């Protein structure tokens, strides 16, 4: 059964989120501080499918918690913020958040995001054509079932969105995509689209997969248009 960890100091909101999550047959675990949330996340790393993380916490802020989570885990993180400031959203996405909700949000919207993120992460329907289960290129293997990427036999530690981005481009190798097309395909929404956001994700991904990030081999820039995965890889 999927575990969802909620890290928020608003106890009343936590109670409501816990109730909604459990009604959908997920196990909900609550933490009211960043330190407590990190402890629970560490103790349940093997079977945690999603973390709901508030930015404003009494000890560590949500960005600090996210940074520590990303050092060891690729679990999807849905961030909550009381601000509508786009800078906070873009900053969190660049640090590895997978999605954002601005308070006050409806519980229906919350659960729609929860379902979507867990579905992508756990791959509920892993049975598919063997050609798409694993993608193999020069020095790179992408396991779409277990969401694992290896470069020359060494595992690359990617966030959920970084994996989605790489898998999308690699599955369409040789095809050129604009930043807007990439955002719509990988994020499936337009609420926080920004050219610099995509560029930041590409840059971080290249540092993790490219032998020489300054001279990319896998993800190539098509000047004035966007990006493509090297068709010769």
N, C-alpha and C positions, 0 to 999 in steps of 0.2 A: 504493500500500500504506500502511496506517495506521501511524503512528509513535507509540510509547508512551514517554514519558520518565519514568524512575524516579529520584527524588531521595531518597536514603537513605544514611546513613553506615555501615550494616551491610552490609559487602561480601558476606558469605555469603548474606544474605537477598536482596540485589540479584541475585546469581548465579542463585538459584532463581527469582526473579520473571522475570528475563530469559529463562531457559530456558522457562518456562511461556508467556510472551508470544510467544516466537518459534515455539513449537510450534503456536500458533494463527495462524501466518502474519502476525504483526505485526512491525514493526521495533522493537526495544527499544534505547533509549539510556540509559546509566547516568551519574548524577552523584552524588558522595559528599559534596557540600557545597551549601549554598544558593546561593552565588555561581556555582559551576559549573553548577548546575541552571538558574539564570536565564540564563546565557550560552547554554546548549544550547537552552533554550526559545525564546530570541530568534532564534537562528540557524535554527531549524526551525519557526517560527511558521506558515508557510504549509501545512505538511502534518503537523502534530502533532494527533492525535485525542484524546489523553488524557495527563494528568500524574498520576503516583502520587507523593505527597508526604508524607514523614515530618515529624512536628512537631519532634522532637528532632534538631537538626543542629548540627555543631560551630561554625558561624559565625552565619549568620542562622537564626532559628528558622522552622519551617514557616509560621507565621502571617505573618511578615514577607515570606517568599517568596511566599505566596499573595496578599498585598496588592499586591506589585509585579507579579505576573502579571496580576491583575485590572485594572491600569491600562491594559493594552494588549490583553488577550486574553480571550475568552469560552470558551476550551477547557475541557472538563470536568476537574475536579481531584478525585481520590480521595485523601483524607488518611488517613494511618496514625498511630496513637498507641499507646503502650505503656500508657496509662492508661485506666481504665474510667470516668473522671470525665465525667459528662454535661455539665458546664460547658464543658470543652474542645470537645466535639462541637458544642454549640449555638453557641459563639463562632465556631468555624470555619465552620459553616453560614451564620451571619449575615455573615461576611466574604466569602462567595462560593464556599465548597466545595460540591461536588455530592453527595458521599457520604463515608462514614467506615468504616474497619475498625479494630478494636482487635486489637493483637498479643496473643496468638498466634492467627492466623487460618489456616484451611485454604487451600491453594492452589486448591482447587476453588471455594471461596467467592470468593477474589480474582478468578478468571477470570470467574465469573458477574457480578460487579460491573463488571469491565472490559468484557465484552460488552454489558451493559446500557447503560452510559454512552456507549460508542462508537456503539452502534446509535441512541440518541436524538440524538446530536450530528451524525452524518453523514447521517441519514435515508436508510438503505439502499434504501427503496422510495418514491422521491419522486413516482411517477406516481399521481395520484389525481384526484378530481373537481376541476375548476378552482375551484369555489366554496370549497373548503377549502384549496387551495394558497395563496391570498392572501385575507386578510381586510381589508376597507377600511371605515373608520369616519370620523367627522368629524375630519379632520386627522391620522389615523393609518392607516398601512398595515403589516400584519403578513404577511411573506413566510415561510410555514411550510416551504417547500422549502429556501431558503437561510438560514433562521433570522435574518432581518433585520427590524428594526422601524424605521420612519421616522415622525417627528412633524413635520408641516408640511414635509416634504422633507428633514429633517435626521435622520441616523441616530442612534438611541439605542443606546448601548453597554451591552448587558445581559449578565449572566452567563448560563450555561446554564440554571440553575434559574429565574432571573428570566424568561427567555424562555418556559420551559415553563409557568410560573405565569400569565403574561399570555395566552399562547395558549390555555390551558385555559379561563380565565375568558371571554375574548373569543369563543371557539368556542361558549360556552354563554351568550351575552349575555342578560341579563334574569333568568337563573336565580340563585337564592340558594343559597350553599354555606356550611356551617359551616366553622370552621377545621380541624376533624378531617377533613371530607370533602375539603377542598382538599389537606391533607397526604397523605391516602391516594391521591388521584388524581395528584398531581404527584410526590411522592416514592415512592409505591407501597410504602412500608413504614411501620411504626409505631415503629421502634426509638428514635427520638429526638424523638417528637412533643412539642411544647410550644406552648401558646397564644402566648407571647411571641415564639417563633421565627417563627411565621407573621406576626404583627404587624410584626416587624422586616423581614421580606422585603417585605411590602406597603408599608411606609413607604419602604424604599429604592427599590422599583419606582416608586412615585408620584413620588419626586424626579427620576426619569429620564424619565418620560413625561407627567406632568401639567403643564399650563400654570401652575397654582397648586396645589402639593401640599397646602397648608393647606385648600383648598376643591376636592377632587377632582372631576373630570368623568367620567373613564373608570371607575375602580374605586371603587365606592361602598360605604360601610359600612352594614350593616343592623344597627342597634343591638340587642344582645342575641342576635344570631343568627350573623352572619358577614359575607360580602361578596358583591357581585354586580357584573358588568360592565354599565355603563349601556346599557339596551336601546334608548335613543334616540340613542346615539352613532353 
